Amino acid sequence: MKDELPLPLTAALFQVLVALSDGDKHGYAILKEVEEQSGGEVRLSTGTLYGIIKRLLTDGMIVEVRQRPPAEDDDSRRRYYRLTPWGRQVAAAEAERMEKAIAAARVKRLLKRPVTT
């Protein structure tokens, strides 16, 4: 395990980790999920996405998955990726860091407090 968390993460890198947090995905699925989960605020080009994937692979935050879906549901050119325990730890730490920042912004009245029921 790594000693120091590489925080803060860029928005794009964090969004890719979040996209992989619920299961294996291929590049195009990651690209679409990042756009969807960010409400269109983070749109990755394929070049940017594959640069991020290369970095995440090198840093041990994701791995390429060898097990593939059934042939009728797959395209042999696709590569699938999975979040590693280290990647999940980094993503969770970044989410907690952002949550604290949001809480501080609410205290300073930069953001409205969430509605409670």
DSSP file (Angstrom, degrees, kcal/mol; ACC not computed):
  #  RESIDUE AA STRUCTURE BP1 BP2  ACC     N-H-->O    O-->H-N    N-H-->O    O-->H-N    TCO  KAPPA ALPHA  PHI   PSI    X-CA   Y-CA   Z-CA
    1    1 A M              0   0    0      0, 0.0     2,-0.1     0, 0.0    85,-0.0   0.000 360.0 360.0 360.0 149.9    0.0    0.0    0.0
    2    2 A K        -     0   0    0      1,-0.1     3,-0.1     2,-0.0     0, 0.0  -0.357 360.0-141.8 -76.0 157.9    1.1    3.5   -0.7
    3    3 A D  S    S+     0   0    0      1,-0.2     2,-0.4    -2,-0.1    -1,-0.1   0.886  80.5  39.0 -86.9 -43.4    2.1    5.8    2.2
    4    4 A E  S    S-     0   0    0      2,-0.0    -1,-0.2     0, 0.0    -2,-0.0  -0.915  77.9-126.0-119.6 133.6    0.7    9.2    1.0
    5    5 A L        -     0   0    0     -2,-0.4     2,-2.0     1,-0.1    -2,-0.0  -0.575  22.7-129.0 -74.9 134.1   -2.5    9.9   -0.7
    6    6 A P        -     0   0    0      0, 0.0    -1,-0.1     0, 0.0    -2,-0.0  -0.416  48.4-164.1 -83.5  65.3   -2.1   11.9   -3.9
    7    7 A L        +     0   0    0     -2,-2.0     2,-0.1     2,-0.1     3,-0.0  -0.743  52.0  41.2-107.4 153.7   -4.6   14.6   -3.1
    8    8 A P  S    S-     0   0    0      0, 0.0     2,-0.2     0, 0.0    86,-0.0   0.596  74.7-157.9 -77.7 158.6   -6.2   16.7   -4.4
    9    9 A L        -     0   0    0     -2,-0.1     2,-0.1    81,-0.1    -2,-0.1  -0.648  24.1-103.3 -94.5 156.1   -7.2   15.0   -7.6
   10   10 A T     >  -     0   0    0     -2,-0.2     4,-2.5     1,-0.1     5,-0.2  -0.419  34.0-112.8 -69.5 158.0   -8.3   16.7  -10.7
   11   11 A A  H  > S+     0   0    0      1,-0.2     4,-2.4     2,-0.2     5,-0.2   0.906 117.3  49.9 -58.6 -42.4  -12.0   16.7  -11.4
   12   12 A A  H  > S+     0   0    0      2,-0.2     4,-1.9     1,-0.2    -1,-0.2   0.923 111.0  47.3 -65.4 -45.1  -11.6   14.5  -14.4
   13   13 A L  H  > S+     0   0    0      1,-0.2     4,-2.0     2,-0.2    -1,-0.2   0.922 113.2  49.0 -63.0 -44.4   -9.4   11.9  -12.6
   14   14 A F  H  X S+     0   0    0     -4,-2.5     4,-2.5     1,-0.2    -1,-0.2   0.916 109.2  52.7 -61.1 -43.5  -11.8   11.8   -9.6
   15   15 A Q  H  X S+     0   0    0     -4,-2.4     4,-2.4     1,-0.2    -1,-0.2   0.865 107.2  52.1 -63.0 -36.1  -14.8   11.3  -11.9
   16   16 A V  H  X S+     0   0    0     -4,-1.9     4,-1.6     2,-0.2    -1,-0.2   0.923 110.3  48.3 -65.6 -43.8  -13.1    8.4  -13.7
   17   17 A L  H  X S+     0   0    0     -4,-2.0     4,-0.6     1,-0.2    -2,-0.2   0.913 112.1  49.2 -61.7 -42.2  -12.5    6.7  -10.3
   18   18 A V  H >< S+     0   0    0     -4,-2.5     3,-1.1     1,-0.2     4,-0.4   0.907 106.9  55.7 -63.9 -41.2  -16.1    7.3   -9.3
   19   19 A A  H 3< S+     0   0    0     -4,-2.4     3,-0.5     1,-0.3    -1,-0.2   0.850 111.6  44.1 -59.8 -33.8  -17.3    5.9  -12.6
   20   20 A L  H >< S+     0   0    0     -4,-1.6     3,-1.4     1,-0.2    63,-0.6   0.518  89.1  90.7 -87.6  -5.5  -15.4    2.7  -11.8
   21   21 A S  T << S+     0   0    0     -3,-1.1    -1,-0.2    -4,-0.6    -2,-0.1   0.705  89.6  44.0 -68.4 -19.0  -16.5    2.5   -8.2
   22   22 A D  T 3  S-     0   0    0     -3,-0.5    -1,-0.3    -4,-0.4     2,-0.2   0.281 125.5 -44.8-110.4  12.1  -19.5    0.3   -9.0
   23   23 A G  S <  S-     0   0    0     -3,-1.4    -1,-0.3     2,-0.0    58,-0.1  -0.751  74.9 -45.7 147.7 168.9  -18.0   -2.1  -11.4
   24   24 A D        +     0   0    0     -2,-0.2     2,-0.3    -3,-0.1    58,-0.2  -0.318  53.7 176.1 -65.2 143.2  -15.8   -2.9  -14.4
   25   25 A K  E     -A   81   0A   0     56,-1.7    56,-2.7    -2,-0.0     2,-0.2  -0.992  26.4-126.4-147.1 153.0  -16.2   -0.6  -17.4
   26   26 A H  E  >  -A   80   0A   0     -2,-0.3     4,-2.2    54,-0.2     3,-0.3  -0.530  43.6 -93.9 -91.8 168.3  -14.6   -0.2  -20.8
   27   27 A G  H  > S+     0   0    0     52,-0.8     4,-2.6     1,-0.2     5,-0.1   0.865 122.3  47.8 -52.4 -48.8  -13.3    3.2  -22.0
   28   28 A Y  H  > S+     0   0    0      1,-0.2     4,-2.4     2,-0.2    -1,-0.2   0.895 111.5  51.5 -64.6 -38.5  -16.4    4.4  -23.8
   29   29 A A  H  > S+     0   0    0     -3,-0.3     4,-2.4     2,-0.2    -1,-0.2   0.891 110.4  49.4 -64.1 -38.7  -18.6    3.5  -20.9
   30   30 A I  H  X S+     0   0    0     -4,-2.2     4,-2.7     2,-0.2     5,-0.2   0.944 109.9  51.6 -62.1 -47.8  -16.4    5.4  -18.6
   31   31 A L  H  X S+     0   0    0     -4,-2.6     4,-1.8     1,-0.2    13,-0.3   0.917 113.1  44.0 -55.7 -48.1  -16.5    8.4  -20.9
   32   32 A K  H  X S+     0   0    0     -4,-2.4     4,-2.3     1,-0.2    -1,-0.2   0.891 113.6  50.3 -67.7 -40.6  -20.3    8.4  -21.0
   33   33 A E  H  X S+     0   0    0     -4,-2.4     4,-3.5     2,-0.2     5,-0.3   0.901 107.8  53.2 -67.0 -39.5  -20.7    7.9  -17.3
   34   34 A V  H  X S+     0   0    0     -4,-2.7     4,-1.5     1,-0.2     8,-0.3   0.932 111.3  46.5 -59.6 -45.1  -18.3   10.7  -16.4
   35   35 A E  H  <>S+     0   0    0     -4,-1.8     5,-2.9    -5,-0.2     6,-0.3   0.922 116.8  44.8 -63.0 -43.4  -20.3   13.1  -18.6
   36   36 A E  H ><5S+     0   0    0     -4,-2.3     3,-1.5     1,-0.2    -2,-0.2   0.940 113.4  47.2 -67.0 -48.8  -23.6   11.8  -17.1
   37   37 A Q  H 3<5S+     0   0    0     -4,-3.5    -1,-0.2     1,-0.3    -2,-0.2   0.733 113.2  49.6 -70.7 -20.4  -22.6   11.8  -13.4
   38   38 A S  T ><5S-     0   0    0     -4,-1.5     3,-1.5    -5,-0.3    -1,-0.3   0.353 113.0-116.9 -96.1   6.3  -21.1   15.3  -13.7
   39   39 A G  T < 5S-     0   0    0     -3,-1.5    -3,-0.2     1,-0.3    -2,-0.1   0.816  72.8 -56.5  63.5  29.0  -24.2   16.7  -15.3
   40   40 A G  T 3 <S+     0   0    0     -5,-2.9    -1,-0.3    -6,-0.3    -4,-0.1   0.437 115.2 114.3  83.2  -0.3  -22.1   17.4  -18.4
   41   41 A E  S <  S+     0   0    0     -3,-1.5     2,-0.6    -6,-0.3    -2,-0.1   0.804  75.1  48.0 -74.2 -28.3  -19.6   19.6  -16.5
   42   42 A V        +     0   0    0     -8,-0.3     2,-0.5    -7,-0.2    -2,-0.2  -0.941  68.3 171.2-115.6 111.0  -16.8   17.1  -17.1
   43   43 A R        -     0   0    0     -2,-0.6     2,-0.4    -3,-0.1   -11,-0.1  -0.976  15.6-158.3-120.7 119.2  -16.5   16.0  -20.8
   44   44 A L        -     0   0    0     -2,-0.5     2,-0.2   -13,-0.3    -9,-0.1  -0.789   9.9-139.0-101.3 136.4  -13.5   14.0  -21.6
   45   45 A S     >  -     0   0    0     -2,-0.4     4,-2.7     1,-0.1     5,-0.2  -0.497  33.2-110.0 -76.8 162.1  -12.0   13.6  -25.0
   46   46 A T  H  > S+     0   0    0      1,-0.2     4,-2.7     2,-0.2     5,-0.2   0.897 120.3  53.6 -62.4 -37.7  -10.8   10.0  -25.8
   47   47 A G  H  > S+     0   0    0      2,-0.2     4,-1.6     1,-0.2    -1,-0.2   0.917 110.7  45.5 -62.3 -43.4   -7.2   11.3  -25.7
   48   48 A T  H  > S+     0   0    0      2,-0.2     4,-2.3     1,-0.2    -2,-0.2   0.924 112.8  51.3 -64.9 -44.6   -7.7   12.8  -22.2
   49   49 A L  H  X S+     0   0    0     -4,-2.7     4,-2.8     1,-0.2    -2,-0.2   0.934 111.0  46.5 -59.1 -47.5   -9.5    9.7  -20.9
   50   50 A Y  H  X S+     0   0    0     -4,-2.7     4,-2.1     1,-0.2    -1,-0.2   0.793 109.7  54.6 -71.6 -25.1   -6.7    7.3  -22.1
   51   51 A G  H  X S+     0   0    0     -4,-1.6     4,-2.0    -5,-0.2    -1,-0.2   0.902 111.0  45.9 -66.3 -41.7   -4.1    9.6  -20.6
   52   52 A I  H  X S+     0   0    0     -4,-2.3     4,-2.9     2,-0.2    -2,-0.2   0.923 111.9  51.3 -65.2 -44.9   -5.9    9.4  -17.3
   53   53 A I  H  X S+     0   0    0     -4,-2.8     4,-2.6     1,-0.2     5,-0.2   0.916 108.9  51.3 -59.4 -43.2   -6.3    5.6  -17.6
   54   54 A K  H  X S+     0   0    0     -4,-2.1     4,-2.4     1,-0.2    -1,-0.2   0.923 112.3  46.3 -60.0 -44.3   -2.6    5.3  -18.3
   55   55 A R  H  X S+     0   0    0     -4,-2.0     4,-2.6     2,-0.2    -2,-0.2   0.924 112.4  49.7 -64.1 -44.8   -1.8    7.3  -15.2
   56   56 A L  H  <>S+     0   0    0     -4,-2.9     5,-2.3     2,-0.2     6,-1.3   0.869 111.8  48.8 -64.5 -36.9   -4.2    5.4  -13.0
   57   57 A L  H ><5S+     0   0    0     -4,-2.6     3,-1.1    -5,-0.2    -1,-0.2   0.939 112.7  47.5 -64.5 -47.3   -2.8    2.1  -14.2
   58   58 A T  H 3<5S+     0   0    0     -4,-2.4    -2,-0.2     1,-0.3    -1,-0.2   0.876 112.9  48.7 -61.1 -39.5    0.8    3.3  -13.5
   59   59 A D  T 3<5S-     0   0    0     -4,-2.6    -1,-0.3    -5,-0.2    -2,-0.2   0.480 113.5-118.4 -82.2  -2.4   -0.2    4.5  -10.1
   60   60 A G  T < 5S+     0   0    0     -3,-1.1    27,-0.4    -4,-0.4    26,-0.3   0.679  80.5 120.7  76.5  17.9   -2.0    1.2   -9.2
   61   61 A M  S   <S+     0   0    0     -5,-2.3    23,-2.6    -6,-0.2     2,-0.3   0.740  79.1  20.0 -86.2 -23.6   -5.4    2.8   -8.8
   62   62 A I  E     -B   83   0A   0     -6,-1.3     2,-0.3    21,-0.3    21,-0.2  -0.934  67.1-155.1-136.3 162.8   -7.0    0.7  -11.6
   63   63 A V  E     -B   82   0A   0     19,-2.3    19,-2.5    -2,-0.3     2,-0.4  -0.957  27.3-109.5-132.7 154.3   -6.1   -2.6  -13.4
   64   64 A E  E     -B   81   0A   0     -2,-0.3     2,-0.5    17,-0.2    17,-0.3  -0.714  36.3-132.1 -81.3 135.3   -7.0   -3.9  -16.7
   65   65 A V  E     -B   80   0A   0     15,-2.9    15,-0.6    -2,-0.4    -1,-0.0  -0.756  17.4-168.0 -93.7 129.6   -9.5   -6.8  -16.4
   66   66 A R        +     0   0    0     -2,-0.5     2,-0.3    13,-0.1    -1,-0.1   0.800  66.7  87.2 -84.9 -31.5   -8.8   -9.9  -18.4
   67   67 A Q        -     0   0    0     13,-0.0    -2,-0.1     1,-0.0    13,-0.1  -0.541  66.5-166.0 -72.4 132.8  -12.2  -11.5  -17.8
   68   68 A R        -     0   0    0     -2,-0.3     3,-0.1     1,-0.1     6,-0.1  -0.776  22.8 -99.7-119.9 160.0  -14.6  -10.4  -20.4
   69   69 A P        -     0   0    0      0, 0.0    -1,-0.1     0, 0.0     5,-0.1  -0.230  65.0 -66.8 -65.7 167.4  -18.4  -10.4  -21.0
   70   70 A P    >   -     0   0    0      0, 0.0     3,-2.2     0, 0.0     4,-0.3  -0.249  52.5-110.5 -54.9 147.0  -19.8  -13.1  -23.2
   71   71 A A  G >  S+     0   0    0      1,-0.3     3,-1.4     2,-0.2     5,-0.1   0.817 117.1  58.2 -52.6 -37.6  -18.8  -12.7  -26.9
   72   72 A E  G 3  S+     0   0    0      1,-0.3    -1,-0.3     3,-0.1     0, 0.0   0.714 111.7  42.2 -69.0 -17.7  -22.3  -11.7  -28.0
   73   73 A D  G <  S+     0   0    0     -3,-2.2     2,-0.3     2,-0.0    -1,-0.3   0.249 111.5  69.4-106.0  10.4  -22.2   -8.8  -25.5
   74   74 A D    <   -     0   0    0     -3,-1.4     2,-0.4    -4,-0.3    -6,-0.0  -0.820  63.4-142.2-131.7 163.1  -18.7   -7.7  -26.2
   75   75 A D    >   -     0   0    0     -2,-0.3     3,-2.2     1,-0.1    -3,-0.1  -0.999  23.0-138.6-122.6 123.5  -16.4   -6.1  -28.8
   76   76 A S  T 3  S+     0   0    0     -2,-0.4    -1,-0.1     1,-0.3    -5,-0.0   0.684 100.0  63.0 -60.9 -17.5  -12.9   -7.7  -28.8
   77   77 A R  T 3  S+     0   0    0      2,-0.0    -1,-0.3    -3,-0.0     2,-0.1   0.678  83.7 100.6 -79.5 -16.6  -11.3   -4.2  -29.2
   78   78 A R    <   -     0   0    0     -3,-2.2     2,-0.4   -52,-0.1   -52,-0.0  -0.382  57.8-155.7 -72.7 144.9  -12.6   -3.1  -25.8
   79   79 A R        -     0   0    0     -2,-0.1   -52,-0.8   -11,-0.0     2,-0.3  -0.980  11.3-147.4-117.3 135.2  -10.4   -3.0  -22.7
   80   80 A Y  E     -AB  26  65A   0    -15,-0.6   -15,-2.9    -2,-0.4     2,-0.3  -0.796  10.1-158.6-106.4 146.2  -12.1   -3.2  -19.4
   81   81 A Y  E     -AB  25  64A   0    -56,-2.7   -56,-1.7    -2,-0.3     2,-0.4  -0.907   4.0-163.1-126.7 150.8  -10.8   -1.6  -16.2
   82   82 A R  E     - B   0  63A   0    -19,-2.5   -19,-2.3    -2,-0.3     2,-0.3  -0.988  25.3-115.7-134.2 141.4  -11.4   -2.2  -12.5
   83   83 A L  E     - B   0  62A   0    -63,-0.6   -21,-0.3    -2,-0.4   -22,-0.1  -0.559  31.6-141.8 -70.9 134.7  -10.8    0.0   -9.4
   84   84 A T     >  -     0   0    0    -23,-2.6     4,-2.6    -2,-0.3     5,-0.2  -0.489  28.4-103.0 -88.9 166.7   -8.2   -1.4   -7.1
   85   85 A P  H  > S+     0   0    0      0, 0.0     4,-2.2     0, 0.0     5,-0.1   0.891 126.4  51.7 -56.1 -38.1   -8.4   -1.2   -3.3
   86   86 A W  H  > S+     0   0    0    -26,-0.3     4,-2.5     2,-0.2     5,-0.2   0.922 109.1  49.6 -64.3 -43.9   -5.8    1.6   -3.4
   87   87 A G  H  > S+     0   0    0    -27,-0.4     4,-2.6   -26,-0.3    -1,-0.2   0.896 110.7  49.7 -61.7 -40.6   -7.9    3.4   -6.1
   88   88 A R  H  X S+     0   0    0     -4,-2.6     4,-2.6     2,-0.2    -1,-0.2   0.900 110.4  50.8 -64.7 -40.6  -11.0    3.1   -3.9
   89   89 A Q  H  X S+     0   0    0     -4,-2.2     4,-2.3    -5,-0.2    -2,-0.2   0.919 112.1  46.5 -63.2 -43.3   -9.1    4.4   -0.9
   90   90 A V  H  X S+     0   0    0     -4,-2.5     4,-2.3     2,-0.2    -2,-0.2   0.929 113.4  48.6 -64.7 -45.5   -7.8    7.4   -2.9
   91   91 A A  H  X S+     0   0    0     -4,-2.6     4,-2.4     1,-0.2    -2,-0.2   0.910 112.6  48.3 -62.3 -42.5  -11.3    8.1   -4.3
   92   92 A A  H  X S+     0   0    0     -4,-2.6     4,-2.4     2,-0.2    -1,-0.2   0.906 111.0  50.4 -65.0 -41.1  -12.9    7.9   -0.9
   93   93 A A  H  X S+     0   0    0     -4,-2.3     4,-2.3     1,-0.2    -1,-0.2   0.888 111.2  49.1 -64.3 -38.6  -10.3   10.2    0.7
   94   94 A E  H  X S+     0   0    0     -4,-2.3     4,-2.6     2,-0.2    -2,-0.2   0.910 110.0  51.0 -67.1 -41.1  -10.9   12.7   -2.1
   95   95 A A  H  X S+     0   0    0     -4,-2.4     4,-2.4     1,-0.2    -2,-0.2   0.912 111.9  47.7 -61.7 -42.1  -14.6   12.6   -1.6
   96   96 A E  H  X S+     0   0    0     -4,-2.4     4,-2.2     2,-0.2    -1,-0.2   0.896 110.3  52.1 -64.8 -40.1  -14.1   13.2    2.2
   97   97 A R  H  X S+     0   0    0     -4,-2.3     4,-1.8     1,-0.2    -2,-0.2   0.928 112.4  45.4 -61.5 -44.5  -11.7   16.1    1.4
   98   98 A M  H  X S+     0   0    0     -4,-2.6     4,-2.5     1,-0.2    -2,-0.2   0.881 109.0  56.0 -67.0 -37.6  -14.3   17.6   -0.8
   99   99 A E  H  X S+     0   0    0     -4,-2.4     4,-2.3     1,-0.2    -1,-0.2   0.904 107.6  49.0 -61.0 -41.3  -17.1   17.0    1.7
  100  100 A K  H  X S+     0   0    0     -4,-2.2     4,-2.2     2,-0.2    -1,-0.2   0.893 110.3  51.2 -64.3 -39.7  -15.1   18.9    4.4
  101  101 A A  H  X S+     0   0    0     -4,-1.8     4,-2.1     2,-0.2    -2,-0.2   0.900 110.2  49.1 -64.5 -40.3  -14.6   21.8    1.9
  102  102 A I  H  X S+     0   0    0     -4,-2.5     4,-2.2     2,-0.2    -2,-0.2   0.906 109.3  52.4 -64.8 -41.8  -18.3   21.9    1.2
  103  103 A A  H  X S+     0   0    0     -4,-2.3     4,-2.2     1,-0.2    -2,-0.2   0.911 109.6  49.2 -60.8 -42.2  -19.1   22.0    4.9
  104  104 A A  H  X S+     0   0    0     -4,-2.2     4,-1.8     1,-0.2    -1,-0.2   0.894 109.4  52.1 -64.5 -39.3  -16.7   24.9    5.4
  105  105 A A  H  <>S+     0   0    0     -4,-2.1     5,-3.1     1,-0.2     6,-0.8   0.875 109.3  50.2 -64.5 -36.6  -18.3   26.8    2.5
  106  106 A R  H ><5S+     0   0    0     -4,-2.2     3,-1.6     3,-0.2    -2,-0.2   0.905 107.2  53.5 -67.4 -40.9  -21.7   26.2    4.1
  107  107 A V  H 3<5S+     0   0    0     -4,-2.2    -1,-0.2     1,-0.3    -2,-0.2   0.889 110.5  47.3 -59.3 -38.7  -20.4   27.6    7.4
  108  108 A K  T 3<5S-     0   0    0     -4,-1.8    -1,-0.3    -5,-0.1    -2,-0.2   0.343 117.6-117.8 -85.6   6.9  -19.3   30.7    5.6
  109  109 A R  T < 5S+     0   0    0     -3,-1.6    -3,-0.2     2,-0.2    -2,-0.1   0.763  78.9 126.9  62.3  28.9  -22.7   30.9    3.9
  110  110 A L  S   <S+     0   0    0     -5,-3.1     2,-0.3    -6,-0.2    -4,-0.2   0.747  77.6  32.9 -79.7 -25.6  -21.2   30.5    0.4
  111  111 A L  S    S-     0   0    0     -6,-0.8    -2,-0.2    -9,-0.1     2,-0.2  -0.944  92.4-108.6-127.5 149.9  -23.7   27.6   -0.1
  112  112 A K        -     0   0    0     -2,-0.3     3,-0.1     1,-0.1    -6,-0.1  -0.483  41.2-104.8 -72.7 148.0  -27.2   27.1    1.2
  113  113 A R        -     0   0    0     -2,-0.2    -1,-0.1    -7,-0.1     3,-0.1  -0.443  45.0 -96.9 -69.0 146.5  -27.6   24.5    3.8
  114  114 A P        -     0   0    0      0, 0.0     2,-0.3     0, 0.0    -1,-0.1  -0.341  40.3-106.5 -65.1 148.0  -29.2   21.3    2.6
  115  115 A V        -     0   0    0     -3,-0.1     2,-0.4     2,-0.0    -3,-0.0  -0.592  36.4-158.5 -74.2 130.6  -32.9   20.9    3.1
  116  116 A T              0   0    0     -2,-0.3    -3,-0.0     1,-0.1    -1,-0.0  -0.884 360.0 360.0-111.7 145.7  -33.7   18.4    5.8
  117  117 A T              0   0    0     -2,-0.4    -1,-0.1     0, 0.0    -2,-0.0   0.402 360.0 360.0-115.5 360.0  -37.0   16.6    6.2
